[in-house]
Structures are given as C-alpha cells and as structure tokens.
C-alpha cells in the first residue's frame, strides 16, 4: 500500500510540474476553447504551437496533436541541427516559407514553442488534413 501511495504522489507531482511549465510558456497568449491545448493565439494574431520534438527518428513525421504537437525529426539533436530541421519541416507541412516559422522557446529542450504566421484555425485545419493523410 505504501509503494502505491508513493508512486501516486510522484506521478501527480510530475503532472503538476508539467502543467506549471506549460503555464509559464503561455504567458502573453490566449487559449481558444475550440482548439487543442497545443495551439494558442499570440498578441500579433499568429499561432503559438507547443511542440514535443523527438529527434533521431527515421524520418520527419507529425505523430499527433494533443497537449502538444508531437513531431519526429530525423536529424540528431546536435548544435541546433534538429531545431532548424524542425522549423523547416513545420514550414513544409503548413505550406509556409521558412521565414514564417520561428522557434520561440526551447532551443535546448524537447518541449518547444514555435510561432507560425497563420491563424490558429487555419493551422489546425492544415495539421488535421496532414494527420488524416497519414
């Protein structure tokens, strides 16, 4: 009984820590109730995407969109190569120029914030069509 209570406390602590991290990231944005938590609106009217990057995959791929957009990146996480590959891949997936996609936070973390020059609704529609194709 003691072990299961301890394990439960550890898990709830991790969930609270993750929620606190995400709350810090979303300062200055507005969450929209009809969109997944991974997407929010910036002050400039662009979309802020919470991304969970998985570098070192066999190929670039968008896996899912839940609490964060889960993206597999073929490039290894060395010297910012995976970050540039991530922004290029997101630009390609959303049919944008590279200059319209920027890495806002998370240069040295798997949890990243990417800003794209689209409305959140348009971003969601493009991501959903991509997920339906695969």
Backbone as JSON, one array per atom type, in Angstrom:
{
  "sequence": "XXXXXXXXXXXXXXXXXXXXXXXXXXXXXXXXXXXXXXXXXXXXXXXXXXXXXXXXXXXXXXXXXXXXXXXXXXXXXXXXXXXXXXXXXXXXXXXXXXXXXXXXXXXXXXXXXXXXXXXXXXXXXXXXXXXXXX",
  "N": [[0.83, -1.19, 0.0], [1.95, 1.23, 0.79], [3.88, 1.7, -1.21], [2.33, 2.09, -3.53], [0.94, 4.44, -2.89], [3.07, 6.22, -2.65], [4.05, 6.11, -5.29], [1.85, 7.19, -6.62], [1.89, 9.79, -5.6], [4.3, 10.68, -6.7], [3.72, 10.62, -9.46], [1.57, 12.47, -9.6], [2.96, 14.75, -8.84], [4.72, 15.07, -11.0], [2.89, 15.59, -13.06], [1.82, 18.01, -12.16], [4.13, 19.59, -12.28], [4.63, 19.61, -15.04], [2.34, 20.94, -15.91], [2.76, 23.43, -14.73], [5.06, 24.26, -16.11], [4.04, 24.54, -18.72], [2.19, 26.55, -18.25], [3.87, 28.72, -17.76], [4.96, 29.03, -20.3], [2.81, 29.87, -21.8], [2.31, 32.52, -21.17], [1.18, 35.66, -22.12], [-0.29, 34.8, -24.23], [-3.37, 33.71, -25.73], [-5.54, 31.24, -24.97], [-7.74, 29.33, -26.93], [-11.01, 28.12, -26.7], [-12.1, 26.26, -28.55], [-10.02, 25.01, -29.73], [-7.24, 22.65, -29.73], [-5.14, 22.2, -26.79], [-2.5, 22.56, -27.59], [-2.35, 24.65, -29.36], [-2.36, 28.2, -29.52], [-3.2, 31.69, -29.46], [-1.21, 34.43, -30.41], [-0.31, 37.8, -29.39], [0.05, 39.2, -31.7], [-1.59, 37.97, -33.47], [-0.8, 35.6, -34.58], [-0.09, 32.05, -34.6], [0.79, 30.17, -31.8], [2.51, 27.29, -31.23], [2.74, 24.52, -29.19], [5.26, 22.23, -29.05], [6.35, 18.9, -29.0], [9.26, 17.58, -29.5], [10.9, 14.87, -31.07], [13.87, 13.94, -31.63], [16.15, 12.26, -33.93], [14.72, 10.33, -35.3], [13.61, 7.95, -37.84], [12.51, 9.23, -40.03], [11.12, 12.48, -40.83], [8.11, 13.38, -39.24], [4.72, 14.09, -38.38], [3.18, 13.15, -35.53], [0.97, 13.29, -33.69], [-1.6, 15.48, -32.39], [-2.11, 16.76, -29.39], [-1.86, 17.57, -26.14], [0.43, 18.75, -26.87], [2.0, 19.33, -30.05], [3.15, 16.52, -31.46], [6.14, 15.71, -32.85], [8.29, 13.93, -34.93], [11.69, 14.04, -35.66], [14.19, 13.64, -38.07], [16.83, 14.46, -37.89], [19.68, 14.53, -35.7], [19.9, 15.74, -32.31], [22.0, 17.92, -32.2], [24.06, 20.68, -31.94], [22.02, 22.49, -32.69], [20.93, 21.51, -35.02], [18.68, 19.84, -35.18], [16.71, 21.62, -34.38], [16.65, 23.52, -36.5], [15.92, 21.8, -38.53], [13.42, 21.05, -37.58], [11.93, 23.52, -37.7], [12.05, 23.97, -40.47], [10.69, 21.69, -41.37], [8.14, 22.03, -40.22], [7.39, 24.36, -41.56], [7.26, 23.34, -44.17], [5.21, 21.41, -43.88], [3.01, 23.0, -43.17], [2.79, 24.51, -45.39], [4.25, 26.96, -45.69], [6.6, 29.72, -45.91], [10.04, 29.49, -44.85], [10.73, 31.69, -43.32], [8.39, 32.39, -42.11], [8.05, 30.81, -39.96], [9.1, 30.37, -36.69], [11.3, 29.5, -34.01], [10.41, 29.93, -30.83], [10.8, 29.34, -28.08], [12.69, 26.92, -26.15], [15.14, 25.97, -27.16], [17.05, 24.16, -26.25], [15.63, 22.01, -25.37], [13.27, 19.29, -25.43], [10.65, 20.01, -25.37], [9.12, 22.51, -27.01], [8.38, 25.84, -28.26], [6.82, 27.03, -31.02], [6.29, 29.6, -33.34], [3.99, 30.42, -35.81], [3.02, 32.06, -38.84], [0.11, 32.07, -39.21], [-3.46, 31.86, -38.73], [-4.85, 30.39, -35.74], [-6.99, 28.62, -36.32], [-6.65, 28.07, -39.05], [-4.15, 26.86, -38.95], [-4.75, 24.57, -37.43], [-6.55, 23.29, -39.18], [-4.86, 22.66, -41.35], [-3.03, 20.96, -40.09], [-4.7, 18.88, -39.25], [-5.59, 17.87, -41.71], [-3.2, 16.86, -42.66], [-2.68, 14.85, -40.74], [-4.81, 13.15, -41.25], [-4.19, 12.2, -43.77], [-2.0, 10.55, -43.27]],
  "CA": [[0.0, 0.0, 0.0], [2.84, 2.39, 0.88], [4.53, 1.91, -2.5], [1.39, 2.65, -4.5], [0.67, 5.83, -2.5], [4.27, 6.96, -3.01], [4.07, 6.21, -6.76], [0.79, 8.13, -6.98], [2.37, 11.13, -5.29], [5.32, 11.03, -7.7], [3.05, 10.89, -10.73], [0.83, 13.73, -9.5], [3.95, 15.82, -8.8], [5.2, 15.26, -12.37], [1.82, 16.23, -13.82], [1.76, 19.4, -11.72], [5.31, 20.27, -12.8], [4.42, 19.82, -16.48], [1.32, 21.99, -16.05], [3.39, 24.7, -14.38], [5.93, 24.63, -17.22], [3.21, 24.98, -19.82], [1.6, 27.82, -17.86], [4.89, 29.73, -17.98], [5.14, 29.2, -21.73], [1.64, 30.5, -22.39], [2.16, 33.91, -20.75], [1.11, 36.53, -23.28], [-1.09, 34.19, -25.29], [-4.76, 33.49, -25.37], [-6.02, 29.92, -25.36], [-9.07, 29.38, -27.53], [-11.68, 26.9, -26.22], [-12.43, 25.31, -29.61], [-8.77, 24.46, -30.27], [-6.5, 21.82, -28.78], [-4.24, 22.97, -25.92], [-1.22, 22.79, -28.24], [-2.42, 25.87, -30.17], [-2.88, 29.4, -28.88], [-3.11, 32.91, -30.27], [-0.29, 35.43, -29.89], [-0.83, 39.16, -29.45], [0.14, 39.65, -33.09], [-2.57, 37.24, -34.27], [-0.2, 34.39, -35.12], [-0.34, 30.85, -33.8], [1.87, 29.62, -30.99], [2.33, 25.85, -31.17], [3.56, 23.77, -28.25], [5.77, 21.09, -29.8], [7.16, 17.89, -28.32], [10.13, 17.07, -30.55], [11.58, 13.59, -30.85], [14.94, 13.88, -32.64], [16.79, 10.97, -34.18], [13.78, 9.37, -35.88], [13.99, 7.5, -39.19], [12.08, 10.27, -40.97], [10.31, 13.54, -40.24], [6.71, 12.97, -39.22], [3.83, 14.61, -37.35], [2.57, 11.95, -34.94], [-0.34, 13.57, -33.11], [-1.77, 16.8, -31.77], [-2.84, 16.62, -28.13], [-1.38, 18.66, -25.28], [1.47, 19.36, -27.69], [2.15, 18.73, -31.36], [4.24, 15.55, -31.37], [6.84, 15.68, -34.13], [9.52, 13.16, -35.02], [12.67, 14.71, -36.51], [15.24, 12.72, -38.48], [18.14, 14.99, -37.51], [20.09, 14.37, -34.3], [19.88, 16.98, -31.51], [23.39, 18.37, -32.05], [24.39, 22.01, -32.43], [20.86, 23.17, -33.24], [20.52, 20.94, -36.31], [17.3, 19.35, -35.07], [15.84, 22.79, -34.32], [16.47, 24.07, -37.84], [15.15, 20.79, -39.27], [12.04, 21.15, -37.09], [11.27, 24.69, -38.27], [11.9, 23.73, -41.91], [9.65, 20.67, -41.56], [6.84, 22.64, -39.92], [7.1, 25.26, -42.68], [6.87, 22.5, -45.3], [3.93, 20.78, -43.56], [1.96, 24.02, -43.16], [2.88, 25.21, -46.67], [4.7, 28.31, -45.4], [8.03, 29.98, -46.11], [10.82, 29.28, -43.62], [10.72, 32.94, -42.55], [7.11, 32.5, -41.42], [8.08, 29.86, -38.83], [10.25, 30.66, -35.82], [11.4, 28.81, -32.74], [10.3, 30.97, -29.81], [11.41, 28.84, -26.84], [13.02, 25.51, -26.09], [16.27, 25.65, -28.03], [17.8, 23.02, -25.71], [14.67, 21.13, -24.73], [12.36, 18.61, -26.37], [9.42, 20.79, -25.36], [9.44, 23.75, -27.71], [7.29, 26.71, -28.68], [7.05, 27.51, -32.38], [5.31, 30.57, -33.78], [3.77, 30.4, -37.26], [2.24, 33.19, -39.32], [-1.22, 31.63, -39.62], [-4.42, 31.89, -37.64], [-4.93, 29.07, -35.11], [-7.96, 27.77, -37.02], [-6.03, 27.63, -40.29], [-3.1, 25.94, -38.56], [-5.4, 23.31, -37.04], [-7.1, 22.64, -40.37], [-3.75, 22.1, -42.12], [-2.46, 19.83, -39.33], [-5.66, 17.77, -39.28], [-5.58, 17.25, -43.04], [-1.96, 16.09, -42.72], [-2.84, 13.65, -39.92], [-5.76, 12.26, -41.91], [-3.49, 11.58, -44.91], [-1.05, 9.51, -42.85]],
  "C": [[0.87, 1.25, 0.0], [3.47, 2.72, -0.47], [3.57, 2.55, -3.49], [1.03, 4.1, -4.15], [1.86, 6.7, -2.88], [4.34, 7.16, -4.52], [3.02, 7.2, -7.24], [1.23, 9.55, -6.72], [3.42, 11.59, -6.29], [4.68, 11.4, -9.02], [2.31, 12.21, -10.67], [1.78, 14.92, -9.44], [4.47, 16.12, -10.21], [4.15, 15.97, -13.22], [1.72, 17.71, -13.44], [2.94, 20.18, -12.26], [5.15, 20.57, -14.29], [3.4, 20.91, -16.71], [1.9, 23.36, -15.74], [4.31, 25.18, -15.49], [5.12, 25.2, -18.37], [2.55, 26.32, -19.5], [2.59, 28.96, -18.06], [5.06, 30.04, -19.45], [4.0, 30.04, -22.32], [1.39, 31.93, -21.92], [2.15, 34.77, -22.0], [0.35, 35.93, -24.45], [-2.51, 34.0, -24.8], [-5.17, 32.12, -25.89], [-7.44, 30.06, -25.89], [-9.78, 28.07, -27.23], [-11.95, 25.87, -27.3], [-11.19, 24.68, -30.26], [-8.1, 23.56, -29.26], [-5.54, 22.67, -27.96], [-2.89, 23.29, -26.55], [-1.19, 24.11, -29.02], [-2.97, 27.02, -29.35], [-2.59, 30.59, -29.77], [-2.14, 33.88, -29.62], [-0.94, 36.81, -29.99], [-0.88, 39.69, -30.88], [-0.86, 38.95, -34.0], [-2.02, 36.0, -34.94], [-0.52, 33.22, -34.2], [0.93, 30.43, -33.08], [1.56, 28.13, -30.82], [3.28, 25.26, -30.13], [3.96, 22.47, -28.94], [6.56, 20.19, -28.87], [7.98, 17.21, -29.41], [10.8, 15.77, -30.13], [12.66, 13.45, -31.92], [15.49, 12.47, -32.8], [15.85, 9.92, -34.75], [14.27, 8.94, -37.27], [13.63, 8.54, -40.24], [11.26, 11.32, -40.23], [8.84, 13.15, -40.33], [5.97, 13.69, -38.1], [3.05, 13.42, -36.83], [1.16, 12.23, -34.46], [-0.39, 15.02, -32.65], [-2.69, 16.63, -30.57], [-2.51, 17.83, -27.27], [-0.28, 19.43, -25.99], [1.46, 18.66, -29.05], [3.37, 17.81, -31.3], [4.85, 15.38, -32.76], [8.11, 14.86, -34.01], [10.43, 13.84, -36.03], [13.81, 13.75, -36.81], [16.62, 13.17, -38.01], [18.41, 14.75, -36.02], [20.1, 15.73, -33.6], [21.32, 17.4, -31.21], [23.53, 19.74, -32.7], [23.23, 22.71, -33.14], [20.37, 22.62, -34.57], [19.08, 20.46, -36.28], [16.32, 20.52, -35.01], [15.6, 23.38, -35.7], [15.69, 23.09, -38.71], [13.68, 20.85, -38.86], [11.32, 22.33, -37.72], [11.07, 24.54, -39.78], [10.77, 22.73, -42.19], [8.27, 21.25, -41.28], [6.43, 23.6, -41.03], [6.61, 24.45, -43.89], [5.47, 21.91, -45.08], [2.78, 21.78, -43.66], [1.95, 24.85, -44.43], [3.19, 26.7, -46.46], [6.16, 28.47, -45.82], [8.73, 29.77, -44.77], [10.78, 30.51, -42.73], [9.42, 33.12, -41.76], [6.99, 31.53, -40.24], [9.31, 30.18, -37.99], [10.15, 29.87, -34.52], [11.45, 29.88, -31.66], [11.01, 30.57, -28.51], [11.76, 27.37, -26.99], [14.17, 25.1, -26.98], [17.03, 24.41, -27.55], [16.89, 22.02, -25.0], [13.86, 20.41, -25.8], [11.02, 19.31, -26.44], [9.73, 22.17, -25.9], [8.18, 24.56, -27.97], [7.67, 27.28, -30.03], [5.93, 28.47, -32.72], [5.23, 30.52, -35.3], [2.84, 31.54, -37.65], [0.96, 32.71, -39.99], [-2.16, 31.86, -38.46], [-4.47, 30.5, -37.01], [-5.88, 28.11, -35.83], [-7.37, 27.22, -38.31], [-4.91, 26.62, -40.01], [-3.68, 24.57, -38.23], [-5.93, 22.57, -38.25], [-5.99, 21.98, -41.19], [-3.14, 20.89, -41.42], [-3.4, 18.63, -39.37], [-5.68, 17.09, -40.65], [-4.31, 16.4, -43.22], [-2.1, 14.78, -41.94], [-3.8, 12.66, -40.54], [-5.12, 11.54, -43.08], [-2.61, 10.41, -44.47], [-1.69, 8.43, -42.03]]
}
